């Protein structure tokens, strides 16, 4: 539970001193690594016992747990500046990306196969399907390794998109086999790649794992679609 939620839950028990402690913690999160009970007590002219009682009222076992909770909260916060910067990073990345060969292959085939093994990956795949079907591309989703393996035996001069948003570095064994007739495109955040791909779309992504946000990837594909029609 977040500190703010704990405060709301137990606000009836809080004294003016407790609210002063909460305000101090909220305003000084950047100094979290240097926090000690003694330092905070000195800054607020209170005793360490008062600080410990504050933790107890919030159902927190002690000062160490308090720091851990606040640290986890601060790492999960995205600011408006983060999101704005990421937007411009994605736009610039796709704008500067050399798409000549990719677009030639797409226009020549008009068929796109998308391997998306995972809930978040499949969401991105469905958005790609929605975007590019506007240009009469035939798009086929491959939701697991079995579907991928079966399709690889039949593909000739087709495009295969691989969506890989996790960072575990594991790819299906079928991709390690040489498929000269298939043009392989990887859509992913920056990561170590041990499979040969024809295109690497490493999309900047400020969103952390716990958010499971697909916004940067969808934005990248929307811009690719616009760039395709302006080419």
C-alpha positions as CSV (number, residue, x, y, z in Angstrom):
1,X,0.0,0.0,0.0
2,X,1.2,3.5,-0.9
3,X,2.2,6.0,1.9
4,X,-0.6,8.3,0.7
5,X,-3.2,5.5,1.0
6,X,-1.9,4.7,4.5
7,X,-2.2,8.3,5.4
8,X,-5.8,8.4,4.2
9,X,-6.7,5.2,6.0
10,X,-5.3,6.3,9.4
11,X,-5.7,10.0,9.2
12,X,-8.1,10.1,12.2
13,X,-5.2,8.9,14.4
14,X,-2.6,11.4,13.1
15,X,-1.5,14.4,15.1
16,X,-0.1,17.7,13.8
17,X,3.4,16.3,14.3
18,X,2.5,13.3,12.2
19,X,1.3,15.5,9.4
20,X,4.6,17.5,9.7
21,X,6.6,14.2,9.3
22,X,4.5,13.2,6.3
23,X,5.1,16.7,4.7
24,X,8.8,16.4,5.3
25,X,9.1,12.9,3.8
26,X,7.0,14.0,0.7
27,X,9.2,17.1,0.1
28,X,12.6,15.4,0.6
29,X,12.3,12.2,-1.4
30,X,15.4,13.1,-3.4
31,X,17.5,12.7,-0.3
32,X,16.0,9.3,0.5
33,X,19.4,7.5,0.4
34,X,20.8,9.7,3.1
35,X,17.7,9.5,5.4
36,X,18.3,8.3,9.0
37,X,15.9,8.4,11.9
38,X,18.3,10.6,13.7
39,X,18.7,13.1,10.9
40,X,14.9,13.5,10.3
41,X,14.3,13.8,14.1
42,X,17.0,16.5,14.2
43,X,15.6,18.4,11.2
44,X,12.0,18.3,12.7
45,X,13.0,18.8,16.3
46,X,11.3,15.6,17.4
47,X,12.4,12.4,19.0
48,X,13.2,9.2,17.1
49,X,10.4,7.6,19.3
50,X,7.9,10.0,17.7
51,X,9.1,9.0,14.3
52,X,8.7,5.3,15.2
53,X,5.2,5.9,16.4
54,X,4.4,7.6,13.1
55,X,5.4,4.4,11.4
56,X,3.3,2.3,13.7
57,X,0.2,4.3,13.1
58,X,0.6,3.6,9.4
59,X,1.0,-0.1,10.1
60,X,4.7,0.0,9.1
61,X,7.1,-2.1,11.1
62,X,9.9,0.4,11.3
63,X,11.9,3.1,9.6
64,X,13.6,0.6,7.2
65,X,10.3,-0.5,5.8
66,X,9.1,3.1,5.5
67,X,12.2,3.9,3.4
68,X,11.6,0.8,1.2
69,X,8.0,1.7,0.6
70,X,8.8,5.3,-0.4
71,X,11.7,4.1,-2.6
72,X,9.5,1.8,-4.5
73,X,6.9,4.5,-5.0
74,X,9.5,7.0,-6.3
75,X,10.8,4.5,-8.8
76,X,7.3,3.9,-10.2
77,X,6.4,7.5,-10.7
78,X,6.4,8.8,-14.3
79,X,6.4,12.6,-14.7
80,X,4.9,14.6,-17.5
81,X,8.4,15.5,-18.6
82,X,9.3,11.8,-18.9
83,X,6.3,11.1,-21.2
84,X,6.9,14.2,-23.3
85,X,10.6,13.3,-23.8
86,X,9.7,9.7,-24.7
87,X,7.2,10.9,-27.3
88,X,9.8,13.0,-29.0
89,X,12.4,10.2,-28.8
90,X,10.0,7.8,-30.6
91,X,9.1,10.4,-33.3
92,X,12.8,11.3,-33.9
93,X,13.8,7.6,-34.0
94,X,11.3,6.6,-36.7
95,X,11.8,9.8,-38.6
96,X,15.5,9.2,-38.9
97,X,15.3,5.4,-39.4
98,X,16.1,4.3,-42.9
99,X,12.9,2.6,-44.0
100,X,13.7,2.2,-47.8
101,X,14.3,-1.5,-47.8
102,X,11.5,-2.2,-45.2
103,X,8.9,-0.3,-47.3
104,X,10.1,-2.0,-50.5
105,X,9.5,-5.4,-48.9
106,X,6.2,-4.4,-47.4
107,X,4.8,-3.1,-50.7
108,X,6.2,-6.0,-52.7
109,X,4.6,-8.6,-50.4
110,X,1.5,-7.0,-49.0
111,X,1.5,-9.8,-46.4
112,X,2.7,-9.4,-42.9
113,X,3.0,-12.2,-40.3
114,X,3.4,-11.1,-36.7
115,X,4.8,-13.3,-33.9
116,X,3.5,-12.1,-30.6
117,X,3.9,-14.6,-27.8
118,X,2.6,-12.8,-24.7
119,X,-0.3,-10.7,-23.5
120,X,1.4,-7.3,-24.0
121,X,3.0,-8.4,-27.3
122,X,-0.4,-9.5,-28.7
123,X,-1.9,-6.1,-27.8
124,X,0.8,-4.5,-29.9
125,X,0.3,-7.0,-32.7
126,X,-3.4,-6.2,-32.9
127,X,-2.7,-2.5,-33.1
128,X,-0.2,-3.1,-35.9
129,X,-2.9,-5.1,-37.7
130,X,-5.4,-2.2,-37.2
131,X,-2.9,0.4,-38.5
132,X,-1.6,-1.3,-41.6
133,X,-4.9,-3.0,-42.7
134,X,-5.9,0.5,-43.7
135,X,-3.5,0.0,-46.7
136,X,-4.9,-3.4,-47.6
137,X,-2.1,-5.4,-46.1
138,X,-3.0,-9.0,-45.2
139,X,-1.9,-9.4,-41.6
140,X,-1.7,-12.8,-39.8
141,X,-1.1,-13.1,-36.1
142,X,1.0,-15.9,-34.7
143,X,0.2,-16.1,-31.0
144,X,2.6,-18.9,-30.0
145,X,5.7,-20.8,-31.0
146,X,3.7,-23.6,-32.5
147,X,1.9,-21.2,-34.9
148,X,5.3,-19.6,-35.7
149,X,7.0,-22.9,-36.5
150,X,4.1,-24.1,-38.7
151,X,4.0,-20.8,-40.7
152,X,7.8,-20.7,-41.3
153,X,7.5,-23.8,-43.4
154,X,5.1,-22.1,-45.8
155,X,6.5,-18.5,-46.0
156,X,8.3,-17.4,-49.1
157,X,9.2,-13.7,-49.7
158,X,7.0,-12.7,-46.8
159,X,7.5,-10.3,-43.9
160,X,7.7,-11.7,-40.4
161,X,7.5,-9.2,-37.5
162,X,8.7,-10.4,-34.1
163,X,7.5,-8.5,-31.1
164,X,9.7,-9.0,-28.1
165,X,9.0,-6.6,-25.2
166,X,10.5,-8.7,-22.4
167,X,14.3,-8.5,-21.7
168,X,14.9,-12.2,-21.0
169,X,16.7,-12.5,-24.3
170,X,15.0,-15.8,-25.3
171,X,13.7,-16.3,-28.8
172,X,11.9,-19.3,-30.3
173,X,14.2,-22.0,-31.6
174,X,12.6,-21.8,-35.0
175,X,14.1,-18.3,-35.5
176,X,17.7,-19.6,-35.2
177,X,17.3,-21.6,-38.4
178,X,18.3,-19.8,-41.6
179,X,15.2,-18.5,-43.5
180,X,16.6,-16.6,-46.5
181,X,13.2,-16.2,-48.1
182,X,11.7,-14.4,-45.0
183,X,12.4,-10.8,-44.2
184,X,12.5,-10.6,-40.4
185,X,11.8,-7.4,-38.4
186,X,12.3,-7.2,-34.7
187,X,10.2,-4.7,-32.7
188,X,11.5,-4.3,-29.2
189,X,13.1,-2.0,-26.6
190,X,16.9,-2.0,-26.8
191,X,18.2,-5.4,-25.8
192,X,20.9,-7.9,-26.6
193,X,19.9,-9.9,-29.7
194,X,21.4,-13.3,-30.5
195,X,19.3,-13.9,-33.6
196,X,19.9,-12.5,-37.1
197,X,17.2,-10.0,-38.1
198,X,16.9,-8.0,-41.3
199,X,15.5,-4.9,-39.4
200,X,15.9,-3.9,-35.8
201,X,13.3,-1.4,-34.5
202,X,14.6,-0.6,-31.1
203,X,11.8,1.7,-29.8
204,X,12.7,4.1,-26.9
205,X,10.4,3.3,-24.0
206,X,10.4,5.3,-20.7
207,X,7.6,3.2,-19.2
208,X,8.8,0.7,-16.7
209,X,7.8,-3.0,-16.6
210,X,5.1,-2.7,-14.0
211,X,3.1,-0.3,-16.3
212,X,3.0,-2.7,-19.2
213,X,2.4,0.2,-21.5
214,X,2.4,-0.2,-25.2
215,X,2.1,3.5,-26.2
216,X,5.6,4.0,-27.6
217,X,5.3,0.9,-29.8
218,X,1.9,2.0,-31.1
219,X,3.2,5.5,-31.7
220,X,6.2,4.1,-33.6
221,X,3.9,2.1,-35.9
222,X,1.5,5.0,-36.5
223,X,4.5,7.1,-37.6
224,X,5.8,4.2,-39.8
225,X,2.4,4.1,-41.4
226,X,2.4,7.8,-42.1
227,X,6.0,7.6,-43.4
228,X,5.1,4.8,-45.7
229,X,2.4,6.9,-47.4
230,X,4.7,9.9,-47.7
231,X,7.5,7.9,-49.2
